[in-house]
Amino acid sequence: MYEFIKYTKEAGVATIALNRPEVYNALNDEITYELQAALKAVKKDAEVRVVVLTGEGKAFCSGQDLKAAAATPNRSFSDSIHKRYNPIIKALRNLPKPVICRLNGVAAGAGCSFALACDLIVAAEEAKLIEVFVNIGLVLDSGSSYFLPRLLGSSKAFELATMGTRISGQQAVELGIATRAVPLAELDEAVKAYTDYYAQAPTKAIGLMKKMLNKSQGASLEEMLDYEAYCQDIAGSTYDYKEGTTAFLEKRKPAFKGE
């Protein structure tokens, strides 16, 4: 079905792997459109409870394929961003399911933005995050100008953006960007600890909480208090709420269905 990504699904976990390892999973037109299609598929698939985004080979994603871009020197940067990159960022943030970045190697440029757009980053200690745009005279795109100051504050965000500073997986944890960093050999096990949890969790409630946290970035306390009440009505009408309360009263572990 896909040429430049790998898509697998098992036990409620969908894994999307960028698959151009020979160029460190650099982004040509085709891979960005395939990634958009895969994210649409997981949104519609009720069997998918959690998504893992990763890269094949040594890299997570090295950003725009500059050789491919050179073939169309008169292209519109804005057009490319709106058609290729922004839909991916919006899909990751709006997906009503948790998205875990399995950061196996370098994430540069738009690849760094993809990682930042995920809900959790589980990183190899050896991995590198680089806002590499400045090195070729460009500016942040694909949401990095939104994510960085919110995660780091304005001063550190400015440093990373304007100096193209490389940070390791372990440094990303210390800065509050990544959730966990482990040696590369332990990365799959660390990711599995999260997917095992989310594949059995109340997916609709988690999707609602993701929407709430997104909305809170630009909302007042009064707005969030109202939105919390609105979302609680929705969560309170789900199967998982009924199962959760029944399990509590029966003193057993709930068997959530994500419904």
C-alpha positions in Angstrom: 0.0 0.0 0.0 2.9 2.4 0.8 6.2 2.8 -0.9 8.1 5.2 1.5 6.6 4.3 4.8 6.0 1.1 6.7 2.6 0.6 8.4 1.9 -2.2 10.8 -0.9 -2.8 13.3 -0.9 -5.2 16.2 -3.0 -5.5 19.4 -4.3 -1.9 19.2 -0.9 -0.4 18.3 -0.3 1.2 14.8 3.3 1.8 14.0 4.2 4.2 11.2 7.8 4.1 10.2 9.4 6.5 7.7 11.2 4.3 5.3 13.9 6.0 3.3 16.8 4.9 5.4 19.4 5.4 2.6 18.8 9.2 2.9 18.1 9.2 6.7 14.3 9.3 6.0 14.5 12.6 4.3 11.2 14.0 3.2 10.3 14.0 -0.5 6.8 14.8 -1.8 5.7 11.2 -1.8 6.6 10.3 1.8 4.8 13.3 3.1 1.6 12.4 1.3 1.9 8.8 2.4 2.3 9.9 6.0 -0.8 12.1 5.7 -2.7 9.1 4.3 -1.5 6.8 7.1 -2.6 9.3 9.8 -6.0 9.5 8.2 -6.2 5.7 8.3 -5.4 5.4 12.0 -7.9 8.1 12.9 -10.7 6.1 11.2 -9.6 2.7 12.5 -11.4 2.0 15.7 -9.0 -0.9 16.4 -6.1 1.5 16.8 -5.8 2.7 20.3 -2.2 4.2 20.2 0.2 5.3 17.4 3.9 5.0 17.2 5.8 7.2 14.8 9.4 6.3 14.1 12.1 5.9 11.4 13.7 3.0 9.7 17.5 2.6 10.0 19.8 5.0 11.8 17.6 8.2 11.6 14.2 9.3 12.7 13.9 11.9 10.0 16.5 14.3 8.6 14.0 16.8 7.3 13.4 18.0 3.8 15.2 16.1 1.0 17.3 18.9 -0.3 18.3 17.0 -3.5 14.6 16.5 -4.3 13.9 20.1 -3.6 16.8 21.2 -5.9 15.0 19.5 -8.8 12.3 22.2 -8.6 14.2 25.4 -7.8 11.3 27.7 -8.4 8.9 25.9 -6.0 6.9 27.9 -3.6 8.0 27.3 0.0 4.6 28.4 1.3 2.8 26.1 -1.0 4.9 23.1 0.0 4.5 23.8 3.7 0.7 24.2 3.4 0.3 21.0 1.3 2.9 18.7 2.6 4.0 19.6 6.2 1.2 21.4 7.9 -1.4 18.7 7.3 0.9 16.2 9.1 1.4 18.5 12.1 -2.4 19.1 12.4 -3.1 15.4 12.0 -0.7 14.5 14.8 -2.1 17.1 17.2 -5.8 16.5 16.3 -5.7 12.7 16.3 -7.9 11.7 19.2 -5.5 9.0 20.2 -2.0 9.1 21.8 1.0 9.4 19.5 4.3 8.2 20.7 7.5 9.3 19.0 10.0 6.5 19.0 13.1 8.7 18.5 15.6 6.2 17.2 18.1 8.7 15.7 18.5 12.2 14.3 15.4 14.4 14.0 16.3 17.5 12.0 14.3 20.4 10.6 10.8 19.2 9.8 11.7 15.9 11.3 12.3 17.6 14.6 8.9 19.3 14.2 7.3 15.9 13.7 8.8 14.7 16.9 7.7 17.7 18.9 4.2 17.3 17.5 3.8 13.9 19.1 2.3 13.5 22.5 5.3 11.7 24.1 8.9 11.3 22.9 10.7 8.2 24.0 14.2 8.7 22.8 17.4 6.8 22.4 20.1 8.5 24.4 22.2 8.7 21.3 19.4 10.4 19.2 19.8 14.0 18.2 17.2 16.8 17.8 18.3 19.7 15.6 16.4 22.7 14.4 18.7 22.8 11.4 16.8 25.5 9.4 19.3 28.3 10.2 22.2 26.3 8.7 20.7 26.8 5.2 19.3 30.3 5.9 15.7 29.3 6.5 13.3 29.8 9.4 11.4 27.4 11.6 8.4 25.7 10.0 6.1 22.7 10.6 5.1 24.0 14.0 8.5 24.3 15.6 8.0 28.0 16.3 4.8 27.0 18.3 6.2 24.0 20.2 9.7 25.2 21.2 8.8 28.3 23.3 6.0 26.4 25.0 8.3 23.6 25.9 11.4 25.5 26.7 10.6 29.2 27.3 11.6 32.0 24.9 15.3 32.2 25.6 16.2 28.6 25.2 13.9 28.3 22.2 15.7 31.2 20.6 19.1 29.6 21.2 18.1 26.2 19.7 16.4 27.9 16.7 19.1 30.5 15.9 22.2 28.4 16.6 21.0 25.0 15.3 22.1 23.5 18.6 22.2 19.7 18.7 20.6 18.1 21.8 20.8 14.5 22.7 17.9 12.3 23.7 19.1 12.6 27.4 19.4 16.4 27.1 15.9 16.4 25.6 14.6 14.8 28.8 16.4 17.2 31.0 14.9 20.1 29.0 11.4 18.7 29.2 11.1 18.0 25.5 11.3 14.2 25.7 9.5 11.9 28.3 12.2 9.3 28.6 15.6 8.4 27.2 17.3 5.0 27.2 20.1 3.3 25.4 19.2 2.5 21.8 19.2 -1.3 22.6 16.4 -0.7 25.2 14.3 1.7 23.1 11.7 -0.9 21.9 11.2 -2.1 25.4 10.7 1.5 26.7 8.2 2.3 23.9 6.3 -1.0 24.6 5.8 0.1 28.2 3.8 3.0 26.9 2.0 1.2 24.1 1.0 -1.6 26.5 -0.7 0.9 28.7 -2.4 3.0 26.1 -3.7 0.0 24.1 -5.7 -0.9 27.2 -6.6 2.6 28.3 -9.9 4.5 27.9 -9.1 5.9 24.5 -12.0 8.4 24.2 -11.2 10.0 27.5 -7.5 10.3 26.5 -8.5 11.8 23.2 -10.7 14.4 25.0 -7.9 15.2 27.4 -5.6 15.7 24.4 -8.1 18.2 22.9 -8.3 20.0 26.3 -4.6 20.3 26.7 -4.3 21.6 23.1 -7.1 24.1 23.7 -5.6 25.3 27.0 -2.5 26.8 25.1 -4.6 29.7 24.0 -7.5 29.8 26.4 -8.4 31.5 29.6 -9.2 29.7 32.9 -12.9 30.6 32.4 -12.9 29.0 29.0 -11.2 25.9 30.2 -13.5 25.5 33.1 -16.4 25.5 30.7 -14.7 23.2 28.2 -13.8 20.7 31.0 -17.5 20.5 31.9 -18.4 20.0 28.3 -15.9 17.3 27.8 -16.8 15.6 31.0 -20.4 15.2 29.8 -19.0 13.4 26.7 -16.7 11.2 28.7 -19.5 10.4 31.1 -21.6 8.9 28.3 -18.9 6.4 27.2 -18.8 2.6 27.7 -15.4 3.0 29.4 -16.8 5.3 32.1 -19.5 2.8 32.9 -16.9 0.0 32.9 -14.5 2.0 35.0 -17.1 2.7 37.7 -18.4 -0.8 37.7 -14.9 -2.2 38.0 -14.1 0.1 40.9 -17.3 -1.0 42.8 -16.5 -4.7 42.0 -12.8 -4.2 43.1 -11.4 -5.5 39.9 -9.3 -4.1 37.0 -11.4 -2.3 34.3 -11.5 -3.8 30.8 -11.6 -0.7 28.8 -12.6 -0.9 25.1 -11.8 2.6 24.0 -15.5 3.3 23.4 
